């Protein structure tokens, strides 16, 4: 499909709005169609002088758009990407439009050499729905020289490639030309019918260059922490309201007490949801615990819960607070730092759920979670996540000698609530 866009349409929209609208339309189409009917696209962007008359269009810039579209590096980029769209911009378009547009994520574009037929030039590839890792080094260097520039019209009448004609006819040599008009030449793969829909829908996007309010990412709701089967207190619990409440609990499910003083032993799973707040994807580069205090393991009281019936919490990431490196790892490959091999992109209003299981044996820890991210313009930031009312999450290991001042066990499967360990003959009180 070949599209000419009038000069009055801002060029920036074709890098900070149209690709993401097109990706959304493609995903929607692919989600409801069989594999044979699903679509993945290549797309090329260039701007230049274009001549129009009643017979059609002629321009060197049009030819360059199709040379870029046919570039071998672009085809390879789409083949290697799990995404649905690969975009290439001409060197001129990148330097004049992408490089200076905060919403275009210029640091995720990758320069490549394009050699198609008689054309040899530099192109810049972007994968809108599966971006390259941020690399701002090329943004601080001088723009490379380009073989073709949009303000140098060809002396010859360019012919639109056969695949692009579709009713657009070229101007014959010798025909009187109309005054040239500055427009945008955009080439896309033959199946890119959805581009027309994207051009209509893009009018609702914010103009580029306007600052967006708020932080690039934010926490959705509250982070939730769930302990395992054992909870501890710093002192022996033998009387008082908490003790009475514990003994009165005879719910077969044995839900953990609501008091924040009960600290999970061994592991705590923290789930939280992050939302993207920018037109262009924000890349989450790491998630790490930040320890706020480290004290001896709690040895006052241990409350032991029975295993839940038929429930097994889903675990996606793990982190060991005893490890000085404090790295979030892949539970399936414990030696691997998960974010060293993966990155998470959040488009505007897109949410991502995380579930991290933290462990610790050597101490009683208080900690928060730090989410590091990079924006499309290369800026870096961090979002700090804490528990209810801003309090840190807590986790404790077991005392070194395995003994507590008091241990309470549920009368499971008998009824009647918890009892002090040793009240039943079958109790095993040394832990």
C-alpha positions in Angstrom: 0.0 0.0 0.0 1.3 3.4 -0.9 0.1 6.6 0.9 0.8 10.2 0.2 0.0 12.5 3.2 -0.7 16.2 2.7 1.9 18.7 4.0 -0.3 20.2 6.6 -0.3 16.9 8.6 2.5 17.0 11.2 5.2 14.4 10.3 5.8 13.6 14.0 2.4 11.7 14.1 3.9 9.0 11.9 6.4 8.0 14.6 4.7 8.9 17.9 1.1 7.9 17.1 0.5 5.9 13.9 2.8 2.9 14.6 1.2 2.3 17.9 -2.3 2.6 16.5 -1.4 0.3 13.7 0.1 -2.3 16.1 -3.2 -2.2 18.1 -5.2 -2.7 15.0 -3.0 -5.6 13.8 -3.2 -7.3 17.2 -6.9 -7.0 17.3 -7.1 -8.5 13.8 -4.7 -11.3 14.6 -6.5 -12.2 17.8 -9.6 -13.1 16.0 -8.2 -14.8 12.9 -6.5 -18.1 12.2 -2.7 -18.2 11.8 -3.0 -18.2 8.0 -5.0 -15.0 8.0 -2.8 -13.1 10.5 -0.8 -10.1 9.3 2.7 -8.7 10.1 3.9 -5.6 8.3 6.9 -3.7 7.1 6.6 0.1 6.9 8.8 2.8 5.5 8.8 6.6 6.2 10.3 9.4 4.1 9.5 13.0 3.2 10.3 14.9 0.1 9.1 16.9 -3.0 6.3 15.2 -4.8 4.8 16.3 -8.1 1.1 15.6 -8.9 -1.0 16.1 -11.9 -4.1 14.5 -13.4 -2.0 11.4 -14.4 -0.5 10.6 -11.0 2.7 11.3 -9.1 6.4 11.3 -9.7 9.2 11.8 -7.2 12.6 10.5 -6.2 11.4 10.5 -2.6 8.7 8.0 -3.5 11.3 5.6 -5.0 13.4 6.0 -1.9 10.5 5.0 0.4 10.0 1.8 -1.6 13.8 1.1 -1.6 13.7 1.4 2.2 10.7 -0.9 2.4 12.6 -3.5 0.3 15.8 -3.3 2.4 17.2 -6.6 3.5 17.9 -5.4 7.1 14.2 -4.4 7.5 13.0 -7.8 6.4 15.5 -9.5 8.8 14.3 -7.3 11.6 10.7 -8.3 11.2 11.7 -12.0 10.8 13.6 -11.9 14.1 11.0 -9.9 16.0 8.0 -11.5 17.8 6.1 -8.3 17.1 3.8 -7.4 14.2 5.4 -4.3 12.8 8.9 -3.2 11.6 9.4 0.4 10.7 12.3 2.0 8.8 12.8 5.8 8.5 15.1 7.5 6.0 18.2 9.2 7.3 16.6 12.6 6.7 13.3 11.7 8.4 15.2 10.3 11.4 17.4 13.4 11.8 14.7 16.0 11.2 11.7 14.4 12.8 12.5 11.4 14.9 15.6 12.7 16.6 13.9 15.8 17.9 10.6 14.3 18.9 10.2 13.3 22.6 7.4 10.9 21.7 9.3 9.0 19.0 11.6 7.0 21.3 14.6 7.9 19.1 17.0 5.9 21.3 15.2 2.7 20.3 16.0 3.2 16.5 18.8 1.2 15.0 20.9 2.6 12.1 21.4 0.2 9.1 23.0 0.4 5.7 20.5 0.1 2.9 21.6 -1.0 -0.6 18.7 -1.7 -3.0 19.2 -1.4 -6.7 21.0 1.9 -7.4 20.1 3.3 -3.9 22.8 3.2 -1.1 21.8 5.1 2.0 21.4 4.9 5.8 18.0 3.9 7.2 16.8 3.7 10.9 14.8 0.7 12.0 12.3 0.6 14.9 10.2 -2.2 16.2 7.3 -0.4 17.8 5.8 -3.3 19.7 9.1 -5.0 20.6 11.6 -2.2 20.8 15.4 -2.6 20.6 17.1 -1.9 23.9 17.6 1.8 24.6 20.8 3.2 23.1 21.2 7.0 23.2 24.8 7.0 21.9 23.9 7.8 18.4 21.7 10.7 19.5 24.8 12.7 20.7 26.7 12.2 17.5 26.6 14.2 14.3 24.0 12.9 11.8 25.6 10.7 9.1 25.6 11.8 5.5 22.7 10.4 3.4 22.7 9.4 -0.2 19.3 11.0 -0.8 17.8 14.1 0.8 14.2 15.2 0.4 15.0 18.7 -0.7 16.9 17.5 -3.7 14.3 16.6 -6.4 15.4 14.2 -9.1 16.0 15.6 -12.6 14.3 12.4 -13.9 10.7 11.4 -13.6 10.7 8.7 -10.9 8.4 5.8 -11.5 6.4 4.4 -8.7 7.3 0.7 -8.2 4.8 -1.7 -9.8 3.6 -3.1 -6.5 2.6 0.5 -5.4 0.8 1.8 -8.5 -2.7 0.7 -7.6 -4.2 3.4 -9.8 -1.5 6.0 -9.2 0.1 6.9 -12.5 3.4 8.5 -13.1 4.0 11.7 -15.1 5.2 11.1 -18.6 8.5 12.9 -19.6 8.0 16.3 -21.1 4.6 16.9 -19.5 4.1 20.3 -17.9 4.6 20.0 -14.2 2.6 21.6 -11.5 4.5 23.5 -8.7 6.1 20.9 -6.3 4.4 20.4 -3.0 6.0 19.3 0.3 4.3 16.1 1.4 5.1 12.9 3.2 5.7 9.8 1.3 4.9 6.6 3.2 5.3 3.1 1.9 3.9 0.1 3.6 3.7 -3.7 2.9 1.1 -4.8 0.4 -1.2 -6.1 3.2 -1.1 -2.8 5.2 -4.8 -2.0 4.6 -5.1 -1.1 8.3 -2.9 1.9 7.7 -5.9 3.8 6.3 -7.8 3.2 9.5 -4.8 4.3 11.6 -4.6 7.6 9.7 -8.2 8.3 10.5 -7.9 7.4 14.2 -4.7 9.3 14.8 -6.4 12.7 15.1 -7.2 11.9 18.8 -3.6 11.7 19.8 -1.8 14.5 21.7 0.4 16.7 19.6 4.1 16.0 19.9 6.3 18.3 21.9 3.7 18.9 24.6 4.9 17.7 28.0 2.8 14.9 29.5 1.8 15.3 33.2 2.6 12.9 36.0 5.2 10.2 36.3 6.1 7.9 33.3 4.9 4.8 35.3 2.7 4.4 38.3 1.4 1.8 40.7 -2.2 0.6 40.2 -4.0 0.1 43.5 -1.9 -1.3 46.3 0.9 -3.8 46.4 -0.3 -7.0 48.2 2.0 -9.2 50.3 1.1 -12.8 51.1 3.1 -15.0 53.5 3.4 -18.7 53.5 2.5 -21.1 56.2 4.4 -19.6 59.1 4.3 -16.2 60.8 6.4 -14.9 63.7 6.3 -12.2 66.4 9.3 -10.6 68.1 8.0 -11.5 71.6 6.3 -14.6 73.2 2.5 -14.3 72.8 0.9 -15.7 76.0 -1.8 -13.2 76.8 -3.7 -10.1 75.6 -6.1 -9.4 72.7 -3.9 -11.0 70.0 -3.6 -14.2 72.1 -7.3 -14.3 72.7 -8.1 -13.7 69.1 -5.7 -16.4 68.1 -7.3 -19.0 70.3 -10.8 -18.0 69.2 -9.9 -18.6 65.6 -11.6 -21.8 64.4 -12.1 -21.0 60.8 -11.1 -24.2 58.9 -9.2 -22.1 56.4 -7.1 -20.6 59.1 -6.7 -17.2 57.5 -3.7 -15.2 58.8 -4.3 -12.7 61.5 -4.8 -9.2 60.2 -2.2 -7.6 62.5 0.8 -6.2 60.7 2.9 -7.4 63.6 2.8 -11.0 62.3 5.8 -11.3 60.0 6.0 -14.0 57.3 8.7 -16.6 57.9 10.9 -17.8 55.1 9.1 -16.3 52.1 6.7 -13.5 51.2 5.1 -13.1 47.8 4.5 -9.5 46.7 2.2 -8.8 43.8 1.8 -5.3 42.2 0.7 -3.8 39.0 2.5 -1.1 37.1 0.8 1.2 34.5 2.5 3.1 31.6 1.6 6.8 31.3 3.4 7.8 28.1 2.5 7.8 24.5 5.6 5.9 23.7 6.5 2.7 25.6 8.4 3.1 28.9 10.9 0.3 29.4 11.1 -1.3 32.9 14.8 -2.2 33.2 14.9 -3.8 36.6 13.0 -4.6 39.8 15.1 -4.9 43.0 14.4 -5.0 46.7 15.8 -2.1 48.8 16.4 -3.2 52.4 15.5 -0.5 55.0 16.4 -2.5 58.1 18.1 -5.8 59.0 17.7 -7.3 62.5 18.1 -10.7 64.2 15.5 -13.2 63.1 12.3 -13.0 65.2 12.1 -15.7 67.8 9.3 -14.7 70.1 6.2 -16.5 68.7 5.7 -18.8 65.8 2.2 -19.4 64.4 2.0 -22.3 62.0 -0.7 -22.7 59.4 -1.8 -25.9 57.7 -1.1 -26.1 53.9 -3.9 -24.6 51.8 -6.2 -27.2 50.2 -5.4 -27.5 46.5 -3.9 -24.0 46.1 -0.5 -23.3 44.8 0.4 -19.7 44.3 1.8 -18.7 40.9 5.5 -17.6 41.1 7.1 -15.7 38.3 10.2 -14.0 39.9 12.2 -14.7 43.0 14.7 -12.7 45.1 16.9 -13.7 48.1 17.3 -11.0 50.6 20.3 -12.8 52.1 22.1 -12.3 48.7 24.2 -9.0 48.9 23.5 -8.5 45.1 19.7 -8.4 45.6 18.9 -9.6 42.1 15.5 -10.6 41.0 15.9 -14.0 39.3 14.0 -16.5 37.2 12.6 -19.2 39.4 13.2 -21.8 36.6 16.8 -20.7 36.2 17.9 -19.5 39.6 21.3 -18.5 38.4 19.9 -16.1 35.9 19.0 -12.4 36.5 15.6 -12.2 34.9 16.0 -8.6 33.7 19.3 -9.3 32.1 17.5 -11.4 29.5 14.0 -9.7 29.4 12.6 -6.3 29.2 9.1 -5.1 29.7 7.5 -2.3 27.7 4.5 -0.4 28.9 2.4 1.6 26.4 0.1 4.3 27.6 -2.6 2.9 29.8 -1.1 -0.6 29.5 -0.7 -2.5 32.8 1.8 -5.2 33.8 1.3 -7.5 36.8 4.4 -8.7 38.8 4.6 -11.4 41.4 7.9 -11.6 43.2 8.6 -14.1 46.0 11.2 -12.8 48.4 13.1 -15.2 50.7 15.4 -14.8 53.6 16.9 -17.0 56.3 19.6 -15.0 58.0 17.7 -12.0 59.6 14.5 -10.2 60.0 14.2 -7.8 57.0 12.2 -4.7 56.3 12.3 -3.8 52.6 10.7 -1.9 49.8 10.7 -2.6 46.0 12.4 -0.4 43.5 11.2 -0.5 39.9 13.8 1.1 37.5 12.7 2.3 34.1 13.8 4.2 31.0 11.6 6.5 28.9 11.6 6.9 25.2 13.9 9.8 25.3 16.5 7.9 27.3 15.7 9.4 30.7 15.9 7.0 33.6 13.9 6.9 36.8 12.8 4.7 39.7 9.4 4.0 41.3 9.5 2.9 44.9 6.8 0.5 46.1 5.9 -0.1 49.7 3.1 -1.8 51.6 -0.1 -0.5 53.2 0.2 3.1 54.4 3.7 3.3 52.9 5.2 0.9 55.4 7.9 -1.4 54.2 7.3 -5.1 53.6 8.7 -7.5 56.2 10.2 -10.9 56.2 12.1 -12.9 58.9 14.2 -16.0 58.9 14.0 -18.6 61.7 16.1 -18.2 64.9 19.6 -19.8 64.6 18.8 -22.4 67.2 15.3 -23.1 65.8 13.5 -22.3 69.0 10.8 -19.8 69.8 9.5 -18.4 73.1 6.0 -19.8 72.1 4.7 -21.9 69.3 1.1 -22.1 68.3 -0.3 -24.8 66.1 -3.8 -25.2 64.6 -6.0 -28.0 65.8 -6.1 -29.3 62.3 -8.0 -31.3 61.3 -9.7 -31.1 64.7 -11.8 -28.0 65.5 -11.2 -25.5 68.2 -8.7 -23.0 66.9 -4.9 -22.8 67.7 -3.3 -24.3 70.8 0.1 -23.9 72.4 2.6 -26.4 71.1 2.8 -29.4 73.5 -0.8 -29.4 74.4 -1.4 -32.4 72.1 0.6 -35.6 72.2 1.3 -35.5 68.5 2.8 -32.0 68.6 6.5 -31.5 67.6 7.6 -28.4 69.3 11.3 -28.2 68.4 11.6 -26.3 65.2 
